[in-house]
């Protein structure tokens, strides 16, 4: 079993590691999808809070950097990486989980809402960024 705290910003997450991390976080729908299908997914570099240095992001939302990275960013990246492109239900669930995780680490509600809106806009599949929804899916 992998210790999710051993994953650092800049580390490569292989589909095999992603599967273990999805098990750890209880993403059963992703575990089911990944098992036996690892060849359909590519490795990715864990970038923490996409687009911002971790310490700045933590300061902006008013939380501990470690909590933001491991309780919010890592689970959200896994959900974004392995979800089905175009699946709006999975995208909404990933963003809702991200918001709830922020609230659970004592973020002021309006700051959590603002962070959610940034994630919704910045992670849009249409933008086709390195962290857009479904980013670890290999194109067919």
Order of alpha helices (4+ residues) and beta strands (2+ residues): beta-alpha-alpha-beta-alpha-alpha-alpha-alpha
